């Protein structure tokens, strides 16, 4: 990269997302929510990058990847009116293609551009490819942590709204029932992320979000989870029985231990 500035990428992002706001003017909330999410993930990624002592071009690469990580969501929603990848398109792969088609990363070196596009493409995978370079995996892990920090915020804010105020797109249009999947709970008790195949209602989706703590990569992120009291807020929408309480207690203990690991 010749100079460390992402101003032109921010400008392109604004123009590109405005097009999708116009295409969805009858119900702009899902698109506007994703715009805010992308901007906040950029911020979370930069804060994490600085905690990891990144600077200069590496920080610019990280900022671009953070802002653009969900760029595929806009085309996905405009085309399919859903954020459910399984019934539309893989939004991460779609985003990588958007970046290739629009050639907005030309200011970066080929290696930096490749890192950004791969981080966008990999950020939603259940597991990362074992044969990828350390630089790509490092960038992707930062984006994944930053993404989770803000997605938790989105859902905590969403659950503060009344049922009438909530937008069903946020909960992937899942049914609102009083039950939950024992398989989803078992995943969490095994300190694993919840298998998406076990998510059939809103409670399962809430358990899945809890399980994300077992896919966090950096001490800074664990500290932020505690600082923001996310786990307490994530527990509120779920049934308050002994099994759920045990799952949250285990997750809380895990996060507290990980937060003590030196950076």
N, C-alpha and C positions, 0 to 999 in steps of 0.2 A: 504494500500500500504506500502511495506517495505522500499522503497527508492523513492525519488522524482526525477525521470529521465525518459524522454520519448525517449531516444536515440534508444532503440530497436524498438520502434514503428515507428520512422522516417526511420530506416533501412528497416523494413518490407514494409513500404509505398513505398520506392524507388524501391525495388525489384518487388513488385506487379504491380506498374504502368509501370515499364519498360516492363513487359510482354505485357501490352496492347499497348504500343507504338510500339512494334515489330509486333503485330497483325494488327496494322493500319498504317504500314510504308508507304503505298501509299499516305495517307493523314493524317499525324500525328497531324496536328494543333488542331483539337477538343480535343484530349487527352492531348496534351501538355498544352493547355489553361486551362484545368481542373486541371492539376497538379499544375500549378502556382496559380490557384484560391484556391485550398485546402491549399497550403502553406501560402497564404496571409490571408485567413480566420483564420488560426491558429494564425497568428500574430495579427490580429485585435481582436480576442477573448481574447488573453493574455493581450493586452493593455486595453481592456474594463474591464477585470477581475481585473487588478491592480488598475484601477480607482475606482472599487467597493471594494477595500481592500481585495481581495482574495490573499491567499499565501499558500505555502507548498503544501500538497497533493491536495487541492481543485484547485490550479492553474494547477497542472499536469493533473488532470482529465479534466479540461477545455481545456488545450493544446491538449490533445489526441482527444477530441471530435471535436475541431476545425479542426484539420488536417484530421480527418476521416469522417467528416460530409457528404461529397459527394463521399465516396468510391464506392458507388453503380453506379455512373456515368460511371465508366470505363467498367464494365461488360455490362451495358446498351448500351453504344456506340459500343463496340466490337460485341455485339450480334445483335443489331437492327439498327445501324448506324444513330441514332437520339437521341436527348435529350428530346424529347416530351414524357412525361410519358403516356399520353392518348393513344398513339398508340404503346407503347412498354411495359414498366413496371414502377411501382412506384419506382423511384431511391432511395428514402429514406428507404423504406422497403427492397429493394434489398441490400442496404448498411448494414442494420442491420443484414441481413442474412449472408453477406460476413464476418462480424466480428464474428458472432457465428461459422461459418464453419472453420475459420482460427485460432481461439483461440489465438488471439494476445494480448488479454487484461488480461492474466492470472496473470500478476504482480499486478493488482489492486485487491482490495477486491471484494467480490460478489456484495456488495451494489454499489461500485464505477463503476464496470463493467456494472451493470444494468442501472445506470444513463447515462453512455456514450452511450450504445446501444439504450436506449429510446430517448435520445436527437437526435441521428442520425435518428431514425425512425420518430420522430415528427417534424423535423426541417422544412419540406416543407408543413406542414398542414395549411389549411386556418384558422382553429381555434385549439387551444390546448385542450386536454381532461380535463374536469373539475374535474375528480375524481383522478387525478394524484398527487403525492407528491409534496410539495413545492420545495424540493431540485431538483427534476427532471425538474420541470417547470422553475425554476431559471436558471439552466444550459441551457435548451433549448432556453430560451429567449435571453441569451447572444449569443448563436450560431446564432440565427436568425438575431440579429442585426449585428453581424460581417459578416455574409453571405451577407446581403443586402449592407453593405458598400463596399464590394469588387465587388459584381455583378454590382453595379452602375459604378464602375471604368471600368469593362470589357466593358460595353456598351458605355460608354463615349469614350474610346479608339477606340472601333469598329467603332463608327460613325465619327471618324476623318479620317478614311480610305476612299479612293475612292470606288465607287460601284464595280469596278473590283477587288479591293483588299479585299473586305469584304467576310467573309466566311458565307454562308447562314445558317449554323448550329447554329450560335450564335443567329440569329433571328428566330430560330425554323422553318426555311424554310417557313415563312409566306409571303404572297404576299406584294409587295411594291406598295401601292396605295396612292392617294392623299386624301382619305376620312378617317374617323374614326367613331367609334361607339358612338352614342349619349348616349347609356346605360353605356358605359365605363366612359364617361365624367360625367354622372349623379352620378355614384358610387363615383367618386372623390369629386364632389361638396357636397356630403353627408358625406364626411370625412370617406369613407370606402375604403378598398382595392377593386380593380376591380375584379369582378366575371370573372373567366377564360372563362366562356361560352360566354362572350362579346368580347373576343379577337379573331378577325378574320383576322387582317392584322398587318403590322409593326407599324402603328400609334397606334393601340389599345394596342399593346405590350408596346410601349413607355409610354402610359398613365398608364398602369398597373404598370410600374416601378415607376412612379410618386406617385401612390397611396400607395406604400409601406411606405411612410412617416407616414401613419396613422396606421401602425403596428409596429412602433418603440417603444422600451420598456424603454430605459435608457437615461438620460440627456446627458451623455458622447457622445452617438451616434448622438443626435441632434446637439451638438456642432461641431462634426466632419463634419456633412453634411454642416453646414454653413462655417466652416473653409476651406473646400475643394471646396466650391462654386458649389456643385453638381447640385442644382436645375437649375441654369442658363444653365449648360451644357446639362442637360436632356431635356430642352425645345427646344434646337436648331433643332433637326430633325423633329419636329412637325409643322403642319400648324400654322402660326402666325396670328390667328384671335382672335376676342374679347373673345370668349368662352374659348379658350385655355389659353389666357392670364389671364383670371379671375380664372381659375383653378390653374394656377401656383402662382398667387398672394395669393390665399387662402392657398395653401400649404406652401408658404414661410412664411406667417404670423403664421401659425400653428407651423412650425419648430422653428421660432424665439421665440415664447412664451414658447415652451417646453424646449428650450435650457436654459432658465432663471431659470428653476426649480432646486433647490439645489440637489446635488448628494445624 
